[in-house]
Amino acid sequence: MMNYGFRILPSPSRPDLALVEKFQHISTPLISDSMNRLSGVDASIRSYHQAGKLAGTALTVKTRPGDNLMVHKAIDLTKPGDVLIVDAGGELSHAIIGEIMMRLAEKNGAAGIVIDGAIRDAGIISKGNFPVYAKGVTHRGPYKDGPGEINVPVSIGGMLINPGDIIVGDEDGLAVVPAGIAEEVYYLAKERQSDETRMLQEIEDGTLDRRWVDEVLKERDCGGLGN
């Protein structure tokens, strides 16, 4: 019989590494806009590192709030380019990781860590460039009893994340790109990136067409437009 709550499922196939690396050059707003703004982790999960773009593949962990036994195991299973994604229920009473676990994950090739829960050693983490995102900080350490599961769907900041999804993080937050549509989303985001580059140049040149603002207001029967 399967011991539900204590499971390590097989890793899914990972997206091509070259495709994942392309997202290093795409901002989370561009990804979000390309997916109609429905595929982002909410603002309760924020960055704690000094600098550094996050782009990698989700290695998911679901754990009892305040417990990091399965997070330790996930770190041992980490492959280069993995992002450790931990659903700790958003609980902030006990830290799930600190400096030591961060260093272990980094040494094993992790691209970053995301915790829907708390971290500690925030002063040290804030001075480095290894991407760490979390919901909060506490000095209180975790328990190591379980239960927990690895490579299962998790909820992080209101966003469903499946193992193998592409995770992109920057100063604006975290975007999630399902593996099956990652290539299409990348090209849509690249098109938006080109459009924004053109708009910025038109702003600089004074040639940006802003007629759309009044056109939308007219459609909504807005008075006082002066024409």
N, C-alpha and C positions, 0 to 999 in steps of 0.2 A: 504494500500500500504506500502511496505517495504521502510524505509528511508535509502537508500544506502549511506554509509558514516557515519551513526550513528547506528551501529548495535552491539549487544552483542549476539553471537551465542552460542548454547549449547556446553558445554565442551565434547570433545570426551572421549571414554573410555581410561583410562590410562594404560600403561604397568605395569606389576606386580612390586610392590615396591622392592621385593627381587632381581629381574633381574636388575632394575635400580641401586641398591646398588652395584651390582657386577662390574659395570663400574667404581666405585671409584678406583678400583685396576688395571685399564687398561689405558695406556697412549694414548693420541691423535694420536701420530705417528703410533702406532699399529692398532688403529681403522682405520686411513686413509689408511694404507697399505692393510688392510683387505677388503677395499672397492675400491681398485684400485685408490686411491688418488683423488677421485672425490667428496667426501662428507665433505669437510672442508670449514669453513668460512675463507675468505682471511685475510691476515695479517694486513689489515687496522683496524681490530677490535682486540684490545689487552687488556690484564689484567691491572687493576689499583689497585688491592688489594695486600697486602703484601705476603700472602701465602694462600693455601687452594684449594683443588681439587673441581671442580664442576661436579656434576652428578645429573641430574634431568629431569623432564618432561616439555616440552615447553608449557607455557601459552602465547599465541601470542597476540600482539597488533600492529595494524597499525594506525599511527597517522599522522596528518598534521605536517610537519617539524616545530619544535619550540613550539609545543603545547603538554601538558601532561594531559589533562582532562581524556582521556580514560585510561591513565596509572594509574591515581589515582583509577579509578574504578577497574582496573585489580588487583591492590594491595589488594583492599577490597575482591576480589573474590579468592585470592590466597589460595591454599591448601598446606599442608606440602609436600615438595618435588618438587613443581613447580619451574620452571625457567622462570622468566619474560623476554620474548623476544620481544623487541620493535623495529619495523621498523619505524624510524623517518626520512627516506629518506637520511640518511647520512649527514644531515645538521648540521653544527657546530656553528651556530650563537647564538643558545640558548640551555642551558642545559635542558635535559629532567628530570633528577633526581639529587638529592643531598643527603646530610646526612639524612635529615628527612624522605624522601621517602624510602631510603635504610633501615633505622631502622624499619619503618612500615612493609616493605616487609619481613625483617628478623624476626620480631616479629610474623608475620602471618605464618611463617614456610617455606618461600621461600628458595630454595637451592642456588639461585643466580640471578643476573640481567645481561642482555646483551642488549646494546643499540647501534643500528646503527645510531649514533648521538652523542651528547655531554653530559657530566656530569659536575657537579661542586662539591665543597668540596673535591677535589682530595687529598689534604693533609691528611684529616681525613680518607678517604677511603683507602689510601695507607698504613695506619698504622694498618689496621684491616685484618681479615682473611675471611670476608664474600665476596664471589666471585662477582666481578663487572668487566664487560668487556664493552668497549665503543670505539668509533672511535676517540674521542678527548675530550678536556676540555675547558670550558669557564665559566667566572663568571656570565655571563648574564642569568637571569632566564627565564622560559618558560611562555607562555600564557596558558589559561585554557578555551578555547572556543570550541575546536573540529574543524573539525570532527575527528572521529576515530572509529575503529572497533576492537572487541575482538574475539578471536578464529577463525581467518581467516588465510589463507596462507600468509606468509610474506617473504620478501627478506632481508637477513642480510649478509652483506659483500659478495655479489654475490652468496649466497646459499639460495635456497628455503627451508623454514622450515614450517612444518605443525603443528598445535596444536596436542600435544600428542607425538611428536617425542622425542627421548632421546637426551639430550644435554650433552656433556662431554667437560670440559675445564681444561687446566693446563697451565704450563709455555710456552708451544709450540703453544697454540691457542685453537680453538674450533672445535670440530667434531660433526657432526649431524648424528644420527642413526635413520632411519625411524622405527616407532614402529613395523611394520609388519615383519621386518627382524632382529629385535634386538637380539633375541636369537641366531640366526645363526652367526651374526656378532661377538657376544661375544665369541663364541667358536672358530671362525676363529682367532680372536685376541689372545685368550689364547694359541693357537697353535703357533702363531708367537712369543709370549712372551717366550714360552719354547724354541723355536729355537734360539732366541737371547741370552737367558741365556746359552745355550750350546755353542754358538759361542764365547761369552765372556770368558767362561772357556777355550775353545780351544786357544784363543789368549793368555791367561795367561800361558797355558801349552806349547805354541809354536807349536801346532799341527793343526792349522787352514789351510785347503786346499784352496790355492789362485790360483789354476790353471785356474779357470774359467775366470780370467781377460785376460790372453793371448789367451785363446780359443775364446773369443769374439773379441779381436783385430784381430786375424787371419781371422775370418769370414768376417771382414771388410777390409781385405787385407792391414793391417797396416804394414809398413816396419820398420826395426830397432829393431825387437824383439830379435835378437841375436841367433835365432835357426831356 
